[in-house]
């Protein structure tokens, strides 16, 4: 699926993805439950993938 968005909107989405990625990394660091931590790591991978798609 392709979505046409303005460059200004893409910039905002990139900023939000970076912020969410940083917050997720902090949560991973503080996670004590292994299952929860693994879920956060999967989320981090998804965020990185999405961010890379917006940057290219």
C-alpha positions in Angstrom: 0.0 0.0 0.0 1.3 3.4 -0.9 0.2 6.6 0.8 0.9 10.0 -0.6 1.7 12.5 2.1 3.2 16.0 2.1 6.8 16.3 3.1 5.8 18.3 6.2 3.6 15.4 7.3 6.4 12.9 6.6 8.8 15.0 8.8 6.3 15.0 11.6 5.9 11.2 11.3 9.6 10.7 11.4 9.9 12.8 14.5 7.1 10.9 16.2 8.7 7.6 15.3 12.1 8.7 16.6 10.5 9.8 19.9 8.6 6.5 20.2 11.7 4.6 19.5 13.6 6.4 22.2 10.9 5.8 24.7 10.7 2.1 23.8 14.4 1.7 24.3 14.1 3.3 27.8 11.2 0.9 28.6 13.3 -2.1 27.4 16.1 -1.0 29.7 13.7 -0.9 32.7 11.7 -4.0 31.9 12.0 -6.7 34.5 9.7 -9.3 32.9 11.3 -11.2 30.1 8.1 -11.7 28.1 7.3 -8.0 28.3 10.9 -7.1 27.4 10.8 -9.4 24.3 7.5 -7.7 23.2 9.2 -4.3 23.6 12.2 -5.5 21.5 9.8 -6.7 18.8 8.2 -3.3 18.9 11.6 -1.6 18.6 12.3 -3.6 15.5 9.0 -2.6 14.0 9.6 1.0 14.8 13.1 0.9 13.2 11.7 -0.8 10.1 9.0 1.8 9.7 11.4 4.7 10.3 13.8 3.3 7.7 10.9 3.2 5.2 10.2 6.9 5.9 13.8 7.9 5.5 14.3 6.3 2.1 
